[in-house]
C-alpha cells in the first residue's frame, strides 16, 4: 500500500464532536503537525470527513 502524509492546517476549535474525534484518531493534536498513514479505505474515509482542515500529500 502507498502512504499519505497528512498535515493539520486549520484548527479543530469550534468543530463538531465527530470532527474533533476524527482528528484525534488520525493523531493530529496540534496545528502544523504532520503524520504518515497507510492509504487504507478507513484512513481515506477519515481524511474525507475533515478534508477542509487538512493538507494531504501522497508519498
mmCIF file of the N, C-alpha and C atoms, coordinates in Angstrom:
data_MODEL
# 
_entry.id   MODEL 
# 
loop_
_atom_site.group_PDB 
_atom_site.id 
_atom_site.type_symbol 
_atom_site.label_atom_id 
_atom_site.label_alt_id 
_atom_site.label_comp_id 
_atom_site.label_asym_id 
_atom_site.label_entity_id 
_atom_site.label_seq_id 
_atom_site.pdbx_PDB_ins_code 
_atom_site.Cartn_x 
_atom_site.Cartn_y 
_atom_site.Cartn_z 
_atom_site.occupancy 
_atom_site.B_iso_or_equiv 
_atom_site.pdbx_formal_charge 
_atom_site.auth_seq_id 
_atom_site.auth_comp_id 
_atom_site.auth_asym_id 
_atom_site.auth_atom_id 
_atom_site.pdbx_PDB_model_num 
ATOM 1   N N  . UNK A 1 1  ? 0.835   -1.190 0.000  1.00 0.00 ? 1  UNK A N  1 
ATOM 2   C CA . UNK A 1 1  ? 0.000   0.000  0.000  1.00 0.00 ? 1  UNK A CA 1 
ATOM 3   C C  . UNK A 1 1  ? 0.876   1.248  0.000  1.00 0.00 ? 1  UNK A C  1 
ATOM 4   N N  . UNK A 1 2  ? 0.338   2.277  -0.574 1.00 0.00 ? 2  UNK A N  1 
ATOM 5   C CA . UNK A 1 2  ? 1.054   3.552  -0.558 1.00 0.00 ? 2  UNK A CA 1 
ATOM 6   C C  . UNK A 1 2  ? 0.780   4.283  0.752  1.00 0.00 ? 2  UNK A C  1 
ATOM 7   N N  . UNK A 1 3  ? 1.597   5.282  1.007  1.00 0.00 ? 3  UNK A N  1 
ATOM 8   C CA . UNK A 1 3  ? 1.434   6.079  2.219  1.00 0.00 ? 3  UNK A CA 1 
ATOM 9   C C  . UNK A 1 3  ? 0.968   7.469  1.842  1.00 0.00 ? 3  UNK A C  1 
ATOM 10  N N  . UNK A 1 4  ? 0.328   8.131  2.811  1.00 0.00 ? 4  UNK A N  1 
ATOM 11  C CA . UNK A 1 4  ? -0.053  9.524  2.634  1.00 0.00 ? 4  UNK A CA 1 
ATOM 12  C C  . UNK A 1 4  ? 0.471   10.316 3.826  1.00 0.00 ? 4  UNK A C  1 
ATOM 13  N N  . UNK A 1 5  ? 0.799   11.570 3.569  1.00 0.00 ? 5  UNK A N  1 
ATOM 14  C CA . UNK A 1 5  ? 1.267   12.481 4.602  1.00 0.00 ? 5  UNK A CA 1 
ATOM 15  C C  . UNK A 1 5  ? 0.139   13.481 4.843  1.00 0.00 ? 5  UNK A C  1 
ATOM 16  N N  . UNK A 1 6  ? -0.284  13.613 6.109  1.00 0.00 ? 6  UNK A N  1 
ATOM 17  C CA . UNK A 1 6  ? -1.419  14.463 6.460  1.00 0.00 ? 6  UNK A CA 1 
ATOM 18  C C  . UNK A 1 6  ? -0.934  15.555 7.409  1.00 0.00 ? 6  UNK A C  1 
ATOM 19  N N  . UNK A 1 7  ? -1.300  16.807 7.107  1.00 0.00 ? 7  UNK A N  1 
ATOM 20  C CA . UNK A 1 7  ? -0.899  17.947 7.928  1.00 0.00 ? 7  UNK A CA 1 
ATOM 21  C C  . UNK A 1 7  ? -2.141  18.722 8.343  1.00 0.00 ? 7  UNK A C  1 
ATOM 22  N N  . UNK A 1 8  ? -2.245  19.047 9.626  1.00 0.00 ? 8  UNK A N  1 
ATOM 23  C CA . UNK A 1 8  ? -3.358  19.845 10.140 1.00 0.00 ? 8  UNK A CA 1 
ATOM 24  C C  . UNK A 1 8  ? -3.046  21.319 9.917  1.00 0.00 ? 8  UNK A C  1 
ATOM 25  N N  . UNK A 1 9  ? -3.841  21.994 9.068  1.00 0.00 ? 9  UNK A N  1 
ATOM 26  C CA . UNK A 1 9  ? -3.577  23.393 8.742  1.00 0.00 ? 9  UNK A CA 1 
ATOM 27  C C  . UNK A 1 9  ? -4.633  24.345 9.300  1.00 0.00 ? 9  UNK A C  1 
ATOM 28  N N  . UNK A 1 10 ? -5.781  23.819 9.723  1.00 0.00 ? 10 UNK A N  1 
ATOM 29  C CA . UNK A 1 10 ? -6.804  24.647 10.349 1.00 0.00 ? 10 UNK A CA 1 
ATOM 30  C C  . UNK A 1 10 ? -7.205  24.007 11.668 1.00 0.00 ? 10 UNK A C  1 
ATOM 31  N N  . UNK A 1 11 ? -7.547  24.819 12.620 1.00 0.00 ? 11 UNK A N  1 
ATOM 32  C CA . UNK A 1 11 ? -7.824  24.358 13.973 1.00 0.00 ? 11 UNK A CA 1 
ATOM 33  C C  . UNK A 1 11 ? -9.120  23.561 14.064 1.00 0.00 ? 11 UNK A C  1 
ATOM 34  N N  . UNK A 1 12 ? -9.169  22.669 15.040 1.00 0.00 ? 12 UNK A N  1 
ATOM 35  C CA . UNK A 1 12 ? -10.371 21.907 15.322 1.00 0.00 ? 12 UNK A CA 1 
ATOM 36  C C  . UNK A 1 12 ? -11.304 22.618 16.289 1.00 0.00 ? 12 UNK A C  1 
ATOM 37  N N  . UNK A 1 13 ? -10.905 23.797 16.758 1.00 0.00 ? 13 UNK A N  1 
ATOM 38  C CA . UNK A 1 13 ? -11.738 24.564 17.690 1.00 0.00 ? 13 UNK A CA 1 
ATOM 39  C C  . UNK A 1 13 ? -13.022 24.984 16.992 1.00 0.00 ? 13 UNK A C  1 
ATOM 40  N N  . UNK A 1 14 ? -14.144 24.772 17.649 1.00 0.00 ? 14 UNK A N  1 
ATOM 41  C CA . UNK A 1 14 ? -15.432 25.157 17.090 1.00 0.00 ? 14 UNK A CA 1 
ATOM 42  C C  . UNK A 1 14 ? -16.014 24.142 16.126 1.00 0.00 ? 14 UNK A C  1 
ATOM 43  N N  . UNK A 1 15 ? -15.373 23.002 15.957 1.00 0.00 ? 15 UNK A N  1 
ATOM 44  C CA . UNK A 1 15 ? -15.863 21.959 15.051 1.00 0.00 ? 15 UNK A CA 1 
ATOM 45  C C  . UNK A 1 15 ? -16.762 21.004 15.823 1.00 0.00 ? 15 UNK A C  1 
ATOM 46  N N  . UNK A 1 16 ? -17.469 20.167 15.100 1.00 0.00 ? 16 UNK A N  1 
ATOM 47  C CA . UNK A 1 16 ? -18.358 19.210 15.747 1.00 0.00 ? 16 UNK A CA 1 
ATOM 48  C C  . UNK A 1 16 ? -17.537 18.162 16.505 1.00 0.00 ? 16 UNK A C  1 
ATOM 49  N N  . UNK A 1 17 ? -18.206 17.495 17.425 1.00 0.00 ? 17 UNK A N  1 
ATOM 50  C CA . UNK A 1 17 ? -17.520 16.484 18.229 1.00 0.00 ? 17 UNK A CA 1 
ATOM 51  C C  . UNK A 1 17 ? -16.960 15.364 17.351 1.00 0.00 ? 17 UNK A C  1 
ATOM 52  N N  . UNK A 1 18 ? -17.712 14.971 16.337 1.00 0.00 ? 18 UNK A N  1 
ATOM 53  C CA . UNK A 1 18 ? -17.253 13.920 15.430 1.00 0.00 ? 18 UNK A CA 1 
ATOM 54  C C  . UNK A 1 18 ? -15.987 14.312 14.690 1.00 0.00 ? 18 UNK A C  1 
ATOM 55  N N  . UNK A 1 19 ? -15.904 15.562 14.254 1.00 0.00 ? 19 UNK A N  1 
ATOM 56  C CA . UNK A 1 19 ? -14.708 16.018 13.553 1.00 0.00 ? 19 UNK A CA 1 
ATOM 57  C C  . UNK A 1 19 ? -13.515 16.076 14.489 1.00 0.00 ? 19 UNK A C  1 
ATOM 58  N N  . UNK A 1 20 ? -13.720 16.511 15.726 1.00 0.00 ? 20 UNK A N  1 
ATOM 59  C CA . UNK A 1 20 ? -12.624 16.560 16.707 1.00 0.00 ? 20 UNK A CA 1 
ATOM 60  C C  . UNK A 1 20 ? -12.111 15.155 17.001 1.00 0.00 ? 20 UNK A C  1 
ATOM 61  N N  . UNK A 1 21 ? -13.032 14.200 17.141 1.00 0.00 ? 21 UNK A N  1 
ATOM 62  C CA . UNK A 1 21 ? -12.621 12.823 17.414 1.00 0.00 ? 21 UNK A CA 1 
ATOM 63  C C  . UNK A 1 21 ? -11.905 12.211 16.214 1.00 0.00 ? 21 UNK A C  1 
ATOM 64  N N  . UNK A 1 22 ? -12.302 12.584 15.018 1.00 0.00 ? 22 UNK A N  1 
ATOM 65  C CA . UNK A 1 22 ? -11.627 12.092 13.810 1.00 0.00 ? 22 UNK A CA 1 
ATOM 66  C C  . UNK A 1 22 ? -10.195 12.606 13.759 1.00 0.00 ? 22 UNK A C  1 
ATOM 67  N N  . UNK A 1 23 ? -10.003 13.893 14.063 1.00 0.00 ? 23 UNK A N  1 
ATOM 68  C CA . UNK A 1 23 ? -8.647  14.453 14.096 1.00 0.00 ? 23 UNK A CA 1 
ATOM 69  C C  . UNK A 1 23 ? -7.794  13.727 15.132 1.00 0.00 ? 23 UNK A C  1 
ATOM 70  N N  . UNK A 1 24 ? -8.379  13.458 16.292 1.00 0.00 ? 24 UNK A N  1 
ATOM 71  C CA . UNK A 1 24 ? -7.644  12.768 17.352 1.00 0.00 ? 24 UNK A CA 1 
ATOM 72  C C  . UNK A 1 24 ? -7.289  11.342 16.915 1.00 0.00 ? 24 UNK A C  1 
ATOM 73  N N  . UNK A 1 25 ? -8.203  10.671 16.230 1.00 0.00 ? 25 UNK A N  1 
ATOM 74  C CA . UNK A 1 25 ? -7.947  9.307  15.767 1.00 0.00 ? 25 UNK A CA 1 
ATOM 75  C C  . UNK A 1 25 ? -6.839  9.272  14.718 1.00 0.00 ? 25 UNK A C  1 
ATOM 76  N N  . UNK A 1 26 ? -6.726  10.343 13.933 1.00 0.00 ? 26 UNK A N  1 
ATOM 77  C CA . UNK A 1 26 ? -5.658  10.431 12.941 1.00 0.00 ? 26 UNK A CA 1 
ATOM 78  C C  . UNK A 1 26 ? -4.320  10.784 13.582 1.00 0.00 ? 26 UNK A C  1 
ATOM 79  N N  . UNK A 1 27 ? -4.329  11.205 14.841 1.00 0.00 ? 27 UNK A N  1 
ATOM 80  C CA . UNK A 1 27 ? -3.095  11.572 15.522 1.00 0.00 ? 27 UNK A CA 1 
ATOM 81  C C  . UNK A 1 27 ? -2.738  13.033 15.363 1.00 0.00 ? 27 UNK A C  1 
ATOM 82  N N  . UNK A 1 28 ? -3.701  13.845 14.952 1.00 0.00 ? 28 UNK A N  1 
ATOM 83  C CA . UNK A 1 28 ? -3.457  15.266 14.742 1.00 0.00 ? 28 UNK A CA 1 
ATOM 84  C C  . UNK A 1 28 ? -3.969  16.051 15.946 1.00 0.00 ? 28 UNK A C  1 
ATOM 85  N N  . UNK A 1 29 ? -3.042  16.440 16.819 1.00 0.00 ? 29 UNK A N  1 
ATOM 86  C CA . UNK A 1 29 ? -3.432  17.104 18.051 1.00 0.00 ? 29 UNK A CA 1 
ATOM 87  C C  . UNK A 1 29 ? -3.079  18.581 18.070 1.00 0.00 ? 29 UNK A C  1 
ATOM 88  N N  . UNK A 1 30 ? -2.127  19.003 17.257 1.00 0.00 ? 30 UNK A N  1 
ATOM 89  C CA . UNK A 1 30 ? -1.684  20.394 17.245 1.00 0.00 ? 30 UNK A CA 1 
ATOM 90  C C  . UNK A 1 30 ? -1.601  20.902 15.811 1.00 0.00 ? 30 UNK A C  1 
ATOM 91  N N  . UNK A 1 31 ? -1.668  22.199 15.671 1.00 0.00 ? 31 UNK A N  1 
ATOM 92  C CA . UNK A 1 31 ? -1.561  22.831 14.354 1.00 0.00 ? 31 UNK A CA 1 
ATOM 93  C C  . UNK A 1 31 ? -0.202  22.516 13.728 1.00 0.00 ? 31 UNK A C  1 
ATOM 94  N N  . UNK A 1 32 ? -0.186  22.341 12.432 1.00 0.00 ? 32 UNK A N  1 
ATOM 95  C CA . UNK A 1 32 ? 1.005   22.069 11.622 1.00 0.00 ? 32 UNK A CA 1 
ATOM 96  C C  . UNK A 1 32 ? 1.677   20.741 11.942 1.00 0.00 ? 32 UNK A C  1 
ATOM 97  N N  . UNK A 1 33 ? 1.013   19.878 12.686 1.00 0.00 ? 33 UNK A N  1 
ATOM 98  C CA . UNK A 1 33 ? 1.564   18.555 12.943 1.00 0.00 ? 33 UNK A CA 1 
ATOM 99  C C  . UNK A 1 33 ? 1.373   17.690 11.698 1.00 0.00 ? 33 UNK A C  1 
ATOM 100 N N  . UNK A 1 34 ? 2.387   16.899 11.383 1.00 0.00 ? 34 UNK A N  1 
ATOM 101 C CA . UNK A 1 34 ? 2.350   16.035 10.201 1.00 0.00 ? 34 UNK A CA 1 
ATOM 102 C C  . UNK A 1 34 ? 2.441   14.584 10.653 1.00 0.00 ? 34 UNK A C  1 
ATOM 103 N N  . UNK A 1 35 ? 1.560   13.750 10.111 1.00 0.00 ? 35 UNK A N  1 
ATOM 104 C CA . UNK A 1 35 ? 1.590   12.317 10.398 1.00 0.00 ? 35 UNK A CA 1 
ATOM 105 C C  . UNK A 1 35 ? 1.558   11.564 9.072  1.00 0.00 ? 35 UNK A C  1 
ATOM 106 N N  . UNK A 1 36 ? 2.089   10.350 9.092  1.00 0.00 ? 36 UNK A N  1 
ATOM 107 C CA . UNK A 1 36 ? 2.046   9.475  7.921  1.00 0.00 ? 36 UNK A CA 1 
ATOM 108 C C  . UNK A 1 36 ? 1.189   8.269  8.247  1.00 0.00 ? 36 UNK A C  1 
ATOM 109 N N  . UNK A 1 37 ? 0.325   7.891  7.301  1.00 0.00 ? 37 UNK A N  1 
ATOM 110 C CA . UNK A 1 37 ? -0.540  6.725  7.454  1.00 0.00 ? 37 UNK A CA 1 
ATOM 111 C C  . UNK A 1 37 ? -0.537  5.942  6.153  1.00 0.00 ? 37 UNK A C  1 
ATOM 112 N N  . UNK A 1 38 ? -0.840  4.662  6.261  1.00 0.00 ? 38 UNK A N  1 
ATOM 113 C CA . UNK A 1 38 ? -1.073  3.848  5.074  1.00 0.00 ? 38 UNK A CA 1 
ATOM 114 C C  . UNK A 1 38 ? -2.356  4.331  4.410  1.00 0.00 ? 38 UNK A C  1 
ATOM 115 N N  . UNK A 1 39 ? -2.421  4.235  3.120  1.00 0.00 ? 39 UNK A N  1 
ATOM 116 C CA . UNK A 1 39 ? -3.580  4.705  2.366  1.00 0.00 ? 39 UNK A CA 1 
ATOM 117 C C  . UNK A 1 39 ? -4.643  3.607  2.310  1.00 0.00 ? 39 UNK A C  1 
ATOM 118 N N  . UNK A 1 40 ? -5.285  3.348  3.450  1.00 0.00 ? 40 UNK A N  1 
ATOM 119 C CA . UNK A 1 40 ? -6.349  2.346  3.526  1.00 0.00 ? 40 UNK A CA 1 
ATOM 120 C C  . UNK A 1 40 ? -7.705  3.029  3.374  1.00 0.00 ? 40 UNK A C  1 
ATOM 121 N N  . UNK A 1 41 ? -8.746  2.277  3.050  1.00 0.00 ? 41 UNK A N  1 
ATOM 122 C CA . UNK A 1 41 ? -10.080 2.884  2.923  1.00 0.00 ? 41 UNK A CA 1 
ATOM 123 C C  . UNK A 1 41 ? -10.552 3.563  4.210  1.00 0.00 ? 41 UNK A C  1 
ATOM 124 N N  . UNK A 1 42 ? -10.179 3.012  5.369  1.00 0.00 ? 42 UNK A N  1 
ATOM 125 C CA . UNK A 1 42 ? -10.585 3.601  6.640  1.00 0.00 ? 42 UNK A CA 1 
ATOM 126 C C  . UNK A 1 42 ? -9.939  4.962  6.850  1.00 0.00 ? 42 UNK A C  1 
ATOM 127 N N  . UNK A 1 43 ? -8.649  5.053  6.597  1.00 0.00 ? 43 UNK A N  1 
ATOM 128 C CA . UNK A 1 43 ? -7.927  6.323  6.760  1.00 0.00 ? 43 UNK A CA 1 
ATOM 129 C C  . UNK A 1 43 ? -8.425  7.350  5.746  1.00 0.00 ? 43 UNK A C  1 
ATOM 130 N N  . UNK A 1 44 ? -8.625  6.930  4.499  1.00 0.00 ? 44 UNK A N  1 
ATOM 131 C CA . UNK A 1 44 ? -9.107  7.849  3.473  1.00 0.00 ? 44 UNK A CA 1 
ATOM 132 C C  . UNK A 1 44 ? -10.509 8.365  3.801  1.00 0.00 ? 44 UNK A C  1 
ATOM 133 N N  . UNK A 1 45 ? -11.330 7.545  4.422  1.00 0.00 ? 45 UNK A N  1 
ATOM 134 C CA . UNK A 1 45 ? -12.665 7.988  4.847  1.00 0.00 ? 45 UNK A CA 1 
ATOM 135 C C  . UNK A 1 45 ? -12.582 9.037  5.938  1.00 0.00 ? 45 UNK A C  1 
ATOM 136 N N  . UNK A 1 46 ? -11.656 8.850  6.890  1.00 0.00 ? 46 UNK A N  1 
ATOM 137 C CA . UNK A 1 46 ? -11.477 9.840  7.950  1.00 0.00 ? 46 UNK A CA 1 
ATOM 138 C C  . UNK A 1 46 ? -10.949 11.149 7.378  1.00 0.00 ? 46 UNK A C  1 
ATOM 139 N N  . UNK A 1 47 ? -10.018 11.054 6.427  1.00 0.00 ? 47 UNK A N  1 
ATOM 140 C CA . UNK A 1 47 ? -9.464  12.257 5.792  1.00 0.00 ? 47 UNK A CA 1 
ATOM 141 C C  . UNK A 1 47 ? -10.571 12.996 5.048  1.00 0.00 ? 47 UNK A C  1 
ATOM 142 N N  . UNK A 1 48 ? -11.440 12.274 4.372  1.00 0.00 ? 48 UNK A N  1 
ATOM 143 C CA . UNK A 1 48 ? -12.532 12.900 3.621  1.00 0.00 ? 48 UNK A CA 1 
ATOM 144 C C  . UNK A 1 48 ? -13.478 13.662 4.549  1.00 0.00 ? 48 UNK A C  1 
ATOM 145 N N  . UNK A 1 49 ? -13.667 13.146 5.754  1.00 0.00 ? 49 UNK A N  1 
ATOM 146 C CA . UNK A 1 49 ? -14.588 13.770 6.714  1.00 0.00 ? 49 UNK A CA 1 
ATOM 147 C C  . UNK A 1 49 ? -14.088 15.136 7.188  1.00 0.00 ? 49 UNK A C  1 
ATOM 148 N N  . UNK A 1 50 ? -12.768 15.315 7.268  1.00 0.00 ? 50 UNK A N  1 
ATOM 149 C CA . UNK A 1 50 ? -12.201 16.577 7.767  1.00 0.00 ? 50 UNK A CA 1 
ATOM 150 C C  . UNK A 1 50 ? -11.244 17.201 6.751  1.00 0.00 ? 50 UNK A C  1 
ATOM 151 N N  . UNK A 1 51 ? -11.481 16.973 5.469  1.00 0.00 ? 51 UNK A N  1 
ATOM 152 C CA . UNK A 1 51 ? -10.563 17.434 4.436  1.00 0.00 ? 51 UNK A CA 1 
ATOM 153 C C  . UNK A 1 51 ? -10.412 18.945 4.389  1.00 0.00 ? 51 UNK A C  1 
ATOM 154 N N  . UNK A 1 52 ? -11.396 19.692 4.890  1.00 0.00 ? 52 UNK A N  1 
ATOM 155 C CA . UNK A 1 52 ? -11.324 21.148 4.891  1.00 0.00 ? 52 UNK A CA 1 
ATOM 156 C C  . UNK A 1 52 ? -10.347 21.678 5.937  1.00 0.00 ? 52 UNK A C  1 
ATOM 157 N N  . UNK A 1 53 ? -9.837  20.806 6.813  1.00 0.00 ? 53 UNK A N  1 
ATOM 158 C CA . UNK A 1 53 ? -8.881  21.201 7.848  1.00 0.00 ? 53 UNK A CA 1 
ATOM 159 C C  . UNK A 1 53 ? -7.475  20.712 7.550  1.00 0.00 ? 53 UNK A C  1 
ATOM 160 N N  . UNK A 1 54 ? -7.299  19.927 6.496  1.00 0.00 ? 54 UNK A N  1 
ATOM 161 C CA . UNK A 1 54 ? -6.040  19.214 6.262  1.00 0.00 ? 54 UNK A CA 1 
ATOM 162 C C  . UNK A 1 54 ? -5.408  19.567 4.923  1.00 0.00 ? 54 UNK A C  1 
ATOM 163 N N  . UNK A 1 55 ? -4.105  19.254 4.838  1.00 0.00 ? 55 UNK A N  1 
ATOM 164 C CA . UNK A 1 55 ? -3.381  19.163 3.573  1.00 0.00 ? 55 UNK A CA 1 
ATOM 165 C C  . UNK A 1 55 ? -2.912  17.720 3.462  1.00 0.00 ? 55 UNK A C  1 
ATOM 166 N N  . UNK A 1 56 ? -3.157  17.096 2.324  1.00 0.00 ? 56 UNK A N  1 
ATOM 167 C CA . UNK A 1 56 ? -2.806  15.691 2.132  1.00 0.00 ? 56 UNK A CA 1 
ATOM 168 C C  . UNK A 1 56 ? -1.842  15.583 0.959  1.00 0.00 ? 56 UNK A C  1 
ATOM 169 N N  . UNK A 1 57 ? -0.779  14.789 1.163  1.00 0.00 ? 57 UNK A N  1 
ATOM 170 C CA . UNK A 1 57 ? 0.218   14.574 0.120  1.00 0.00 ? 57 UNK A CA 1 
ATOM 171 C C  . UNK A 1 57 ? 0.477   13.081 -0.006 1.00 0.00 ? 57 UNK A C  1 
ATOM 172 N N  . UNK A 1 58 ? 0.436   12.586 -1.238 1.00 0.00 ? 58 UNK A N  1 
ATOM 173 C CA . UNK A 1 58 ? 0.749   11.175 -1.473 1.00 0.00 ? 58 UNK A CA 1 
ATOM 174 C C  . UNK A 1 58 ? 2.248   11.004 -1.547 1.00 0.00 ? 58 UNK A C  1 
ATOM 175 N N  . UNK A 1 59 ? 2.738   9.923  -0.960 1.00 0.00 ? 59 UNK A N  1 
ATOM 176 C CA . UNK A 1 59 ? 4.173   9.638  -0.988 1.00 0.00 ? 59 UNK A CA 1 
ATOM 177 C C  . UNK A 1 59 ? 4.487   8.572  -2.013 1.00 0.00 ? 59 UNK A C  1 
# 
